[in-house]
Structures are given as C-alpha cells and as structure tokens.
Amino acid sequence: MIEELSRYDNFRAEVAGWCRENVPANWRQEQTGASHAQYLTFQREWRRVLAAGGYLVPHWPQQWGGSDMELAQQVVLYEELARADAPRADLTKVAIYNAAPPIFAAGNDEQRQRFLPGIIEQDVWCQGFSEPNAGSDLASLSTKASRDGDRYIVNGQKIWTSLAADADYCILLARTDPDAANSRGLSLLVMDMHSPGVEVRPIINAIGRGEFCETFMTDVEIPVENLIGDENNGWAISQTTLASERAVVLTTISELVRRAGRDHIIETARHWTMPDGTPSLADGGVREQLGGIYGEVEILRLLLNRMITNLLREGGVGAESSVIKIYYSELLQRLMRLAVELEGLDAQLERPFNPSSSQASGNHIMDYVMSFGWTIGGGTNEIMRDLVAEKVLGLPRERRS
Ligand SMILES: Cc1cc2nc3c(=O)[nH]c(=O)nc-3n(C[C@H](O)[C@H](O)[C@H](O)COP(=O)(O)OP(=O)(O)OC[C@H]3O[C@@H](n4cnc5c(N)ncnc54)[C@H](O)[C@@H]3O)c2cc1C
C-alpha cells in the first residue's frame, strides 16, 4: 500500500459504497454477446452514471465539470472501481485521455466551453494521428490542411482510428506547412466527423469487430477556430500527455491484470479438468504455471506502485512508464495464452464476446488475440525499448536515416 493513499481511507469507503449502489450487478453476463447498438447504449448510460457520481473526469477542474481530485485520490478511485469490477468507460477514453489534454493545455476558453461539456455529456471522439506511411515515424505524416481564409481545407488519409465510426469529433494532426521539416509543420485541429468529405471505413479486426477504421478526408473544411494552440506547433502540443493521466490509466490496467490473473484465471482453473478427467489444479505443471503468472502479476503491481510513488513524491514520471508498458503488454499475452492452453480445445469454440470488458472478457481465445494490440498501440514495444535504452540506460541515440 502506498503511504500517501491512506489519507483517502474515508474516500475509499465512500467510493466502495457508491460502487455497491451504482455498478450494474450483472453487466458482465448482460453485455456478453451484446450487439454494437447495445454496447453503445450501455456505454452511454455508464458514462452518465459515472458523471453523475463525479467520477468520469475526476482530474478536471470543477469549472469544467470535473472533481478537482489530486492524483492520490484518483488512484484510490480507480482502485475501488476495479475492485468493484466496474465496467471501463471505453467510449470516452479517447476524448478524456487524448483530446481533452491538448484542449486544456493549449486551447482557449472558447474552445474549452465548446468541446469539454460534450465530452462529459454525449460526444464520442477519435484521434486521427497514424497514417498508412506514418505510425512510429508519426512526424512524417502527409495529411494536408491548407489555410484558405478563415478555414483549413483538409485532404489525406488516417488509419487505425479507434472509434471513428461512432465519433462526433476527431483530434487531428495534419501538415499545415508543407515546406517545414517533419514535425515542425504540423498543427492540431478539431475535425467534426459529420463534415462533408469525411469517409470512415471500419477495418474488421482479428476477432471480427470493426473497432478501428480508415478515415479518408477529401476537401474537408475545418474552421480556424478549431485550431488548438498555434499553427505549426501541433507536434509539441500533441506530446503533452499528462503524466498523471498516464499513471492513472496504468493503475486501472494493473487492477484489470490482477483481476484477470488472480480472480478470473485461477478461479476458472478450479473448474477445469484435464483430458483424463482429473481437476486441472491437481496437475503439478498447471500449478507451476499459475504460480509463475501470479508472481508476474504481482511484479507488475510493484512496478506500478513504485511509479505512482515517484509521481506523488517527485511530481514526474519518466521513461520508467515505458518499462511498465512493455512488461504489462507482454505479460497480458502470456496470461491469455495460458488461459487458452488450460482451457484446451474448448477454447476454440465460438462463443459470444463482451465488448465492454476490455481484456478480461472470459472469452479466452478472443482476449488472447486482442492482447496483441497492446504491444502496438500507444507506441510499439520496439519503440518503447528504444526509449528505455536512451532515457533509462543512457545508451547513445539510435541513428535514424
Ligand atoms: C488497438 C490499436 C488502436 C489504435 N488506435 C489508434 C487511434 O485511435 N488513432 C491513431 O492515430 N492510431 C491508432 N493506432 C495506431 C498505432 O498508433 C500505430 O499502429 C503505431 O504507432 C505503430 O505504427 P504502425 O502501425 O504504422 O507501424 P510501423 O511504425 O510501420 O512499425 C512496424 C514495425 O516496425 C517497428 N519499428 C518501426 N520503427 C522502428 C524503429 N525506429 N526501431 C525499431 N523498430 C521500429 C515497429 O515496432 C513495428 O514492429 C492504434 C493501434 C492499435 C493496435
């Protein structure tokens, strides 16, 4: 337990009480097999409940509908939500963690007034950064936003845009100065996804769902009032990922892994049998594997605790968060693979999936397939390893052509 969190023991009890009243009792069963429309309805309702409790955007200032919670209090909140097996607010994740930070950091009050209330109430956002030829090397992106009086005319293509098919707005990184070198000519714009010229084509992923999309823009008009910060300064602004938010996201992740690892897989394993009919847990090999995974989940938890403690005491989180991202995403794959192996051939049977459950749906084969996205999204693990080499180990910078 991190010492700083004990100040919030009363708050912890308050959140636990709120969860008992508000977390839908059978959401896991009811959302298993949900259609896309049912998923959207459920997520919108859960957003409303979280917002009414003051827990949707706890870190935002009260002036903008938040609860002004400091980091330690947020950590307690997320620990309790995870403990109560509350659903994640997946539909708002891009809005809260990707779109709102630059609007707070570099937007003006008129933009905050225009966009922030909608994030709490009804809007879905996506992030248009990656392109077919610009992912890890994002600064080389080629979507153009050409200034024409009081508007930009946007042409280009984005890819892997999560939630784009349902989104109302996109936080878009586009080239406003074609002559400036790489990152210097980029700007951050808010694009209305309902604008003429925006075409979204869902990409069906490995488990048959269209979560991320290709987004094509042909002569899309964006008013200059939607430019966030200064023109051509979009790269610097887009790098302002708030450290505290990153830490809180990681805390949620750790609790999910712990739940998936300890509660779910070990509990489920109690009910499995080996091909000869003996209980799985009587098998020495199975016990050894479960014990190993359990230990790894606890290591992740300690790494996170150390990062959060540093953040609380020193106010910053450095490249250690990359170590956690690498460890977490690869552990998740090992965890899900073990579940598939233990379940045996039954894991191959087609079964309904719970789209609101993130990586712990209980449909192990789908959870396993989905776990691979975590080693790519948010910066691939190879790029993370480069960061660790340079920033943590102090090795020379990679030479890039
Ligand atoms: C689940 C998921 C959701 C996503 N959602 C969004 C979204 O909402 N919006 C958005 O804009 N993007 C999104 N992405 C895209 C994501 O940001 C990119 O996939 C990621 O940045 C990698 O880019 P890329 O796919 O072009 O791969 P590339 O950059 O082409 O990389 C291909 C391979 O080469 C390796 N590689 C590349 N450069 C180096 C290097 N310098 N050193 C060592 N190895 C290297 C990579 O690690 C990788 O293994 C999402 C991706 C996933 C998986």
The ligand as a Gaussian input file, in Angstrom:
#p B3LYP/6-31G(d) Opt

LIG

0 1
 C       -5.547000      -1.318000     -30.812000
 C       -4.948000      -0.142000     -31.530000
 C       -5.618000       1.068000     -31.519000
 C       -5.076000       2.162000     -32.196000
 N       -5.775000       3.338000     -32.184000
 C       -5.278000       4.410000     -32.844000
 C       -6.005000       5.645000     -32.873000
 O       -7.096000       5.760000     -32.294000
 N       -5.500000       6.676000     -33.564000
 C       -4.292000       6.605000     -34.217000
 O       -3.874000       7.604000     -34.801000
 N       -3.584000       5.447000     -34.236000
 C       -4.051000       4.359000     -33.567000
 N       -3.357000       3.163000     -33.574000
 C       -2.145000       3.068000     -34.391000
 C       -0.851000       2.994000     -33.621000
 O       -0.536000       4.211000     -33.013000
 C        0.227000       2.548000     -34.615000
 O       -0.107000       1.251000     -35.051000
 C        1.600000       2.533000     -34.013000
 O        2.043000       3.842000     -33.769000
 C        2.615000       1.828000     -34.922000
 O        2.614000       2.358000     -36.189000
 P        2.455000       1.427000     -37.494000
 O        1.295000       0.516000     -37.293000
 O        2.473000       2.310000     -38.685000
 O        3.744000       0.507000     -37.502000
 P        5.233000       0.910000     -38.020000
 O        5.639000       2.212000     -37.412000
 O        5.213000       0.805000     -39.510000
 O        6.067000      -0.239000     -37.409000
 C        6.127000      -1.559000     -37.958000
 C        7.123000      -2.374000     -37.135000
 O        8.433000      -1.765000     -37.216000
 C        8.910000      -1.453000     -35.910000
 N        9.681000      -0.188000     -35.959000
 C        9.311000       0.968000     -36.564000
 N       10.239000       1.932000     -36.354000
 C       11.208000       1.372000     -35.577000
 C       12.439000       1.853000     -35.009000
 N       12.843000       3.105000     -35.200000
 N       13.166000       0.984000     -34.265000
 C       12.758000      -0.303000     -34.060000
 N       11.621000      -0.819000     -34.583000
 C       10.851000       0.004000     -35.323000
 C        7.681000      -1.294000     -35.064000
 O        7.961000      -1.507000     -33.700000
 C        6.764000      -2.365000     -35.637000
 O        7.079000      -3.625000     -35.092000
 C       -3.852000       2.044000     -32.906000
 C       -3.191000       0.815000     -32.933000
 C       -3.728000      -0.260000     -32.248000
 C       -3.001000      -1.571000     -32.291000

